[in-house]
Amino acid sequence: MELEEHFRGITRRDWEQESVDGTVRIAIVGVGGFARNRALPGIEAGEYCETTVLVTSSPESVAAESIAADVDHCIDYDDFKSGDYADAYDAVYVSTPNALHGEYAIAAAEQGAHVICEKPLETSVERAQEVVDACEDAGVTLMTAYRHQTEPIVRRAREVVSNGVIGDVVQIHAGFSHPLLEQTDPDTWRLDPDLAGGGALVDLGIYPLNCIRFLLECEPVCVYANTHTEPPFEPVDRDVAFQFELQTGATASCTASYDAHASSQLKLVGTDGSVLVSSPFGGVVPHEIRVEHGDVGMEYTGEPTDEVREEFDYFGYCVLTGTTPEPDGQDGVADLAVVKAAYESVDERCEVPVDVDRL
């Protein structure tokens, strides 16, 4: 395939294979800053989902927002778990602190509701597997909210790799940083290891980890990691650097930080060329990609895409068509297996194998 072919229709939704009618009614569980500022507008801007219920510990305080957003019901967590409003939604978006993901995802599945759950799926491999099992038992769709997997440029990068344009991938470099305390207080749940399950690795580093697995369609076999922290980020990791080898023999080097300028990047280098994707993990991302094959290079720059809108449209489309999402529950379990090995590596100061057989 000529290099130019990968740049034709570059922003297309290749997952949208048929026309579908209707929308998926969603209950948002956990109305924090991301849910209010990103999920609600993203759902409203999309085609296949609509928000009908907000679930929060303080329904009165967000009632005005729910009315302004044209949401039918604003309820508390007990009301949600009781299932009294289950007729008002078809699916649930779980946007609580990480350690509560399983509790509300399983409650949703038991009500017969489909689930889109923020990453990480839970705080341990075992608890994430419980979510997967509950959704399978209930026969509902489960999607881990890896929004980058729905972004057109990332999907074109996967096509470039799978079609052999850059040859065999040898090395990958990726990073994601975000100055956490510029937008929130030090008492945020993200700095509580019991609620978050970790720091920069589980909140930011998991993006390049998952994206690399998605692009190469294979699993890490071993990982080596280092972390650093200091007040006010203790006791979670403020910074992390981790390397892992994939089943193909390719090596990935990734970094993440809670205390650096907002930035994300991804580069894959192969035997015949390279792919560079600009800012793939930031949420509203530019359409920027450069592909090199031998002595030939091409790049594309276009209007930004709202990955949050894309992921909810993708989720809604999957529910309406009965399609299994690519970032399913097992995808979330696989990442947590690597995260577990990475933290073991930090403690043991050595390379740690990843249990590939269970992925």
KOLZA-320420 format. One record per residue (C-alpha): x, z, y; residue number from 0. Coordinates in pm, whole numbers, always signed. Layout:
% residues N
<rec <X Z Y> NUM>;
...
END
This chain:
% residues 359
<rec <+0 +0 +0> 0>;
<rec <+134 -95 +346> 1>;
<rec <+204 +191 +585> 2>;
<rec <-55 +58 +828> 3>;
<rec <-332 +102 +572> 4>;
<rec <-304 +481 +600> 5>;
<rec <-373 +462 +974> 6>;
<rec <-694 +261 +948> 7>;
<rec <-1000 +482 +978> 8>;
<rec <-764 +774 +1005> 9>;
<rec <-1029 +1020 +1127> 10>;
<rec <-1286 +931 +862> 11>;
<rec <-1459 +1194 +651> 12>;
<rec <-1360 +1069 +308> 13>;
<rec <-1561 +1348 +145> 14>;
<rec <-1886 +1217 +297> 15>;
<rec <-1983 +973 +22> 16>;
<rec <-2359 +957 +72> 17>;
<rec <-2626 +1020 +332> 18>;
<rec <-2811 +1349 +292> 19>;
<rec <-3107 +1504 +468> 20>;
<rec <-3169 +1865 +560> 21>;
<rec <-2952 +2158 +660> 22>;
<rec <-2822 +2471 +492> 23>;
<rec <-2948 +2790 +657> 24>;
<rec <-2662 +3037 +695> 25>;
<rec <-2642 +3413 +738> 26>;
<rec <-2320 +3516 +913> 27>;
<rec <-2203 +3850 +770> 28>;
<rec <-1967 +4014 +1017> 29>;
<rec <-2010 +3912 +1380> 30>;
<rec <-1659 +3965 +1510> 31>;
<rec <-1471 +3758 +1764> 32>;
<rec <-1402 +3463 +1535> 33>;
<rec <-1760 +3447 +1412> 34>;
<rec <-1901 +3460 +1767> 35>;
<rec <-1649 +3237 +1937> 36>;
<rec <-1572 +2985 +1666> 37>;
<rec <-1812 +2993 +1371> 38>;
<rec <-2139 +3003 +1566> 39>;
<rec <-2040 +2713 +1798> 40>;
<rec <-1887 +2520 +1507> 41>;
<rec <-2205 +2546 +1301> 42>;
<rec <-2420 +2451 +1598> 43>;
<rec <-2204 +2145 +1670> 44>;
<rec <-2221 +2025 +1310> 45>;
<rec <-2478 +1833 +1108> 46>;
<rec <-2536 +2014 +781> 47>;
<rec <-2567 +2385 +862> 48>;
<rec <-2765 +2610 +1094> 49>;
<rec <-2735 +2982 +1160> 50>;
<rec <-3056 +3173 +1096> 51>;
<rec <-2933 +3531 +1042> 52>;
<rec <-2661 +3752 +1191> 53>;
<rec <-2550 +4061 +997> 54>;
<rec <-2373 +4333 +1195> 55>;
<rec <-2331 +4708 +1216> 56>;
<rec <-2487 +4702 +1563> 57>;
<rec <-2784 +4463 +1563> 58>;
<rec <-2903 +4584 +1904> 59>;
<rec <-2572 +4501 +2072> 60>;
<rec <-2574 +4139 +1956> 61>;
<rec <-2947 +4080 +1977> 62>;
<rec <-2914 +3902 +2312> 63>;
<rec <-2643 +3678 +2166> 64>;
<rec <-2859 +3595 +1866> 65>;
<rec <-3148 +3500 +2091> 66>;
<rec <-2920 +3291 +2310> 67>;
<rec <-2786 +3118 +2000> 68>;
<rec <-3139 +3059 +1874> 69>;
<rec <-3085 +3273 +1564> 70>;
<rec <-3400 +3401 +1397> 71>;
<rec <-3287 +3745 +1275> 72>;
<rec <-3021 +4001 +1361> 73>;
<rec <-2996 +4269 +1090> 74>;
<rec <-2762 +4543 +967> 75>;
<rec <-2558 +4552 +648> 76>;
<rec <-2805 +4766 +456> 77>;
<rec <-3083 +4519 +533> 78>;
<rec <-2861 +4240 +405> 79>;
<rec <-2768 +4415 +82> 80>;
<rec <-3130 +4505 +17> 81>;
<rec <-3214 +4135 +18> 82>;
<rec <-3518 +4188 +241> 83>;
<rec <-3427 +3882 +452> 84>;
<rec <-3296 +3663 +169> 85>;
<rec <-3576 +3412 +225> 86>;
<rec <-3431 +3341 +569> 87>;
<rec <-3102 +3190 +449> 88>;
<rec <-2968 +2961 +177> 89>;
<rec <-2604 +3057 +211> 90>;
<rec <-2383 +3333 +348> 91>;
<rec <-2065 +3309 +554> 92>;
<rec <-1859 +3623 +492> 93>;
<rec <-1649 +3705 +800> 94>;
<rec <-1589 +4078 +753> 95>;
<rec <-1247 +4245 +720> 96>;
<rec <-1071 +4117 +408> 97>;
<rec <-1127 +4423 +189> 98>;
<rec <-1505 +4385 +231> 99>;
<rec <-1522 +4017 +138> 100>;
<rec <-1597 +4082 -226> 101>;
<rec <-1872 +4335 -159> 102>;
<rec <-2075 +4096 +55> 103>;
<rec <-1991 +3776 -132> 104>;
<rec <-2108 +3932 -458> 105>;
<rec <-2421 +4069 -290> 106>;
<rec <-2498 +3719 -162> 107>;
<rec <-2446 +3564 -505> 108>;
<rec <-2677 +3820 -663> 109>;
<rec <-2944 +3711 -413> 110>;
<rec <-2895 +3350 -522> 111>;
<rec <-2724 +3249 -196> 112>;
<rec <-2429 +3012 -177> 113>;
<rec <-2109 +3159 -31> 114>;
<rec <-1844 +3044 +213> 115>;
<rec <-1593 +3326 +246> 116>;
<rec <-1308 +3366 +491> 117>;
<rec <-957 +3366 +354> 118>;
<rec <-807 +3550 +183> 119>;
<rec <-1091 +3562 -67> 120>;
<rec <-1017 +3933 -122> 121>;
<rec <-718 +4166 -106> 122>;
<rec <-608 +4134 -469> 123>;
<rec <-615 +3878 -747> 124>;
<rec <-843 +4095 -955> 125>;
<rec <-1101 +4152 -683> 126>;
<rec <-1099 +3784 -590> 127>;
<rec <-1162 +3692 -952> 128>;
<rec <-1466 +3922 -949> 129>;
<rec <-1609 +3714 -663> 130>;
<rec <-1546 +3392 -855> 131>;
<rec <-1709 +3532 -1169> 132>;
<rec <-2014 +3662 -978> 133>;
<rec <-2075 +3324 -814> 134>;
<rec <-2030 +3140 -1144> 135>;
<rec <-2272 +3377 -1317> 136>;
<rec <-2528 +3325 -1040> 137>;
<rec <-2483 +2947 -1039> 138>;
<rec <-2409 +2932 -665> 139>;
<rec <-2148 +2738 -470> 140>;
<rec <-1839 +2934 -361> 141>;
<rec <-1599 +2797 -101> 142>;
<rec <-1291 +2972 +35> 143>;
<rec <-1279 +2887 +405> 144>;
<rec <-955 +2689 +420> 145>;
<rec <-1054 +2476 +715> 146>;
<rec <-736 +2267 +717> 147>;
<rec <-841 +2108 +388> 148>;
<rec <-1132 +1941 +571> 149>;
<rec <-927 +1817 +867> 150>;
<rec <-887 +1436 +859> 151>;
<rec <-515 +1423 +944> 152>;
<rec <-425 +1674 +672> 153>;
<rec <-630 +1469 +426> 154>;
<rec <-450 +1150 +532> 155>;
<rec <-120 +1330 +477> 156>;
<rec <-230 +1406 +121> 157>;
<rec <-311 +1037 +68> 158>;
<rec <+34 +940 +194> 159>;
<rec <+196 +1182 -51> 160>;
<rec <-23 +1092 -350> 161>;
<rec <+32 +718 -293> 162>;
<rec <+408 +766 -304> 163>;
<rec <+476 +648 +51> 164>;
<rec <+751 +906 +101> 165>;
<rec <+865 +903 -262> 166>;
<rec <+903 +1231 -447> 167>;
<rec <+858 +1529 -216> 168>;
<rec <+1182 +1729 -211> 169>;
<rec <+1133 +1986 +63> 170>;
<rec <+854 +2121 +282> 171>;
<rec <+887 +2315 +606> 172>;
<rec <+586 +2493 +753> 173>;
<rec <+504 +2777 +988> 174>;
<rec <+222 +2947 +1172> 175>;
<rec <+253 +3201 +1450> 176>;
<rec <-1 +3368 +1675> 177>;
<rec <+51 +3648 +1933> 178>;
<rec <-212 +3880 +1786> 179>;
<rec <-203 +4156 +2045> 180>;
<rec <-254 +3919 +2338> 181>;
<rec <-620 +3895 +2235> 182>;
<rec <-692 +4226 +2064> 183>;
<rec <-598 +4596 +2061> 184>;
<rec <-351 +4760 +1820> 185>;
<rec <-644 +4934 +1648> 186>;
<rec <-763 +4599 +1508> 187>;
<rec <-845 +4601 +1137> 188>;
<rec <-580 +4332 +1088> 189>;
<rec <-313 +4602 +1128> 190>;
<rec <-481 +4833 +875> 191>;
<rec <-332 +4755 +531> 192>;
<rec <-634 +4899 +349> 193>;
<rec <-871 +4659 +526> 194>;
<rec <-640 +4360 +564> 195>;
<rec <-440 +4372 +242> 196>;
<rec <-124 +4279 +433> 197>;
<rec <-15 +4144 +767> 198>;
<rec <+116 +3809 +889> 199>;
<rec <+154 +3679 +534> 200>;
<rec <-211 +3719 +430> 201>;
<rec <-355 +3629 +770> 202>;
<rec <-128 +3344 +882> 203>;
<rec <+123 +3259 +610> 204>;
<rec <-156 +3186 +367> 205>;
<rec <-243 +2872 +568> 206>;
<rec <+84 +2683 +504> 207>;
<rec <+88 +2819 +148> 208>;
<rec <-257 +2681 +72> 209>;
<rec <-197 +2357 +260> 210>;
<rec <+119 +2284 +63> 211>;
<rec <-61 +2347 -266> 212>;
<rec <-340 +2117 -144> 213>;
<rec <-106 +1836 -37> 214>;
<rec <+108 +1833 -350> 215>;
<rec <-170 +1929 -592> 216>;
<rec <+57 +2158 -791> 217>;
<rec <+142 +2528 -808> 218>;
<rec <+434 +2751 -705> 219>;
<rec <+634 +2888 -998> 220>;
<rec <+848 +3144 -815> 221>;
<rec <+874 +3295 -466> 222>;
<rec <+1129 +3481 -255> 223>;
<rec <+1016 +3661 +60> 224>;
<rec <+1138 +3879 +345> 225>;
<rec <+927 +4067 +598> 226>;
<rec <+992 +4254 +921> 227>;
<rec <+782 +4490 +1126> 228>;
<rec <+799 +4749 +1400> 229>;
<rec <+551 +4938 +1619> 230>;
<rec <+273 +4867 +1701> 231>;
<rec <+240 +4634 +1400> 232>;
<rec <+338 +4891 +1138> 233>;
<rec <+256 +4941 +854> 234>;
<rec <+180 +4571 +794> 235>;
<rec <+429 +4286 +820> 236>;
<rec <+468 +4143 +1169> 237>;
<rec <+689 +3856 +1052> 238>;
<rec <+740 +3693 +714> 239>;
<rec <+966 +3423 +575> 240>;
<rec <+905 +3301 +222> 241>;
<rec <+1034 +3027 +0> 242>;
<rec <+883 +2898 -320> 243>;
<rec <+956 +2638 -581> 244>;
<rec <+672 +2419 -704> 245>;
<rec <+611 +2281 -1052> 246>;
<rec <+752 +1946 -938> 247>;
<rec <+1082 +2107 -835> 248>;
<rec <+1008 +2069 -462> 249>;
<rec <+1105 +2366 -244> 250>;
<rec <+892 +2500 +42> 251>;
<rec <+1015 +2717 +329> 252>;
<rec <+745 +2893 +532> 253>;
<rec <+729 +3141 +818> 254>;
<rec <+454 +3336 +992> 255>;
<rec <+447 +3582 +1279> 256>;
<rec <+202 +3804 +1465> 257>;
<rec <+436 +3830 +1766> 258>;
<rec <+544 +3478 +1858> 259>;
<rec <+414 +3194 +2072> 260>;
<rec <+108 +3025 +1919> 261>;
<rec <+243 +2743 +1707> 262>;
<rec <+196 +2567 +1376> 263>;
<rec <+380 +2284 +1208> 264>;
<rec <+412 +2107 +876> 265>;
<rec <+676 +1861 +756> 266>;
<rec <+725 +1709 +413> 267>;
<rec <+1050 +1529 +329> 268>;
<rec <+1067 +1301 +29> 269>;
<rec <+1318 +1071 -137> 270>;
<rec <+1189 +769 +62> 271>;
<rec <+1049 +912 +384> 272>;
<rec <+872 +1200 +556> 273>;
<rec <+539 +1316 +698> 274>;
<rec <+506 +1534 +1008> 275>;
<rec <+169 +1685 +1102> 276>;
<rec <+144 +1850 +1443> 277>;
<rec <-38 +2185 +1476> 278>;
<rec <-238 +2170 +1152> 279>;
<rec <-350 +2535 +1144> 280>;
<rec <-472 +2624 +1491> 281>;
<rec <-847 +2565 +1456> 282>;
<rec <-896 +2302 +1725> 283>;
<rec <-615 +2071 +1626> 284>;
<rec <-471 +1747 +1767> 285>;
<rec <-490 +1428 +1564> 286>;
<rec <-114 +1382 +1546> 287>;
<rec <+78 +1254 +1246> 288>;
<rec <+405 +1068 +1200> 289>;
<rec <+496 +894 +876> 290>;
<rec <+839 +749 +801> 291>;
<rec <+911 +520 +508> 292>;
<rec <+1268 +398 +488> 293>;
<rec <+1352 +246 +825> 294>;
<rec <+986 +211 +929> 295>;
<rec <+799 +481 +1121> 296>;
<rec <+444 +500 +1251> 297>;
<rec <+258 +769 +1438> 298>;
<rec <-99 +833 +1545> 299>;
<rec <-226 +1050 +1828> 300>;
<rec <-595 +1102 +1897> 301>;
<rec <-857 +1344 +2022> 302>;
<rec <-853 +1695 +1872> 303>;
<rec <-1077 +1796 +1582> 304>;
<rec <-1260 +2128 +1550> 305>;
<rec <-1164 +2230 +1198> 306>;
<rec <-1431 +2500 +1199> 307>;
<rec <-1706 +2244 +1255> 308>;
<rec <-1556 +2025 +985> 309>;
<rec <-1540 +2304 +728> 310>;
<rec <-1904 +2409 +779> 311>;
<rec <-2021 +2049 +762> 312>;
<rec <-1818 +2004 +444> 313>;
<rec <-1963 +2322 +295> 314>;
<rec <-2316 +2222 +387> 315>;
<rec <-2265 +1875 +244> 316>;
<rec <-2136 +2021 -83> 317>;
<rec <-2437 +2253 -113> 318>;
<rec <-2685 +1977 -32> 319>;
<rec <-2528 +1732 -278> 320>;
<rec <-2437 +1979 -550> 321>;
<rec <-2067 +1898 -507> 322>;
<rec <-1799 +2156 -590> 323>;
<rec <-1581 +2223 -282> 324>;
<rec <-1210 +2158 -322> 325>;
<rec <-1121 +2494 -166> 326>;
<rec <-1327 +2677 -425> 327>;
<rec <-1300 +3038 -537> 328>;
<rec <-1020 +2969 -783> 329>;
<rec <-820 +2819 -497> 330>;
<rec <-845 +3155 -322> 331>;
<rec <-739 +3339 -638> 332>;
<rec <-433 +3114 -674> 333>;
<rec <-310 +3194 -323> 334>;
<rec <-347 +3566 -383> 335>;
<rec <-132 +3537 -695> 336>;
<rec <+145 +3391 -478> 337>;
<rec <+91 +3656 -209> 338>;
<rec <+120 +3928 -474> 339>;
<rec <+448 +3781 -599> 340>;
<rec <+577 +3750 -241> 341>;
<rec <+516 +4117 -163> 342>;
<rec <+677 +4211 -497> 343>;
<rec <+975 +4002 -391> 344>;
<rec <+999 +4195 -64> 345>;
<rec <+998 +4526 -252> 346>;
<rec <+1241 +4418 -524> 347>;
<rec <+1464 +4201 -303> 348>;
<rec <+1472 +3923 -557> 349>;
<rec <+1291 +3608 -661> 350>;
<rec <+966 +3678 -843> 351>;
<rec <+786 +3439 -1080> 352>;
<rec <+425 +3343 -1012> 353>;
<rec <+180 +3373 -1301> 354>;
<rec <+102 +2999 -1310> 355>;
<rec <-95 +3024 -1636> 356>;
<rec <-380 +3208 -1467> 357>;
<rec <-409 +2964 -1177> 358>;
END
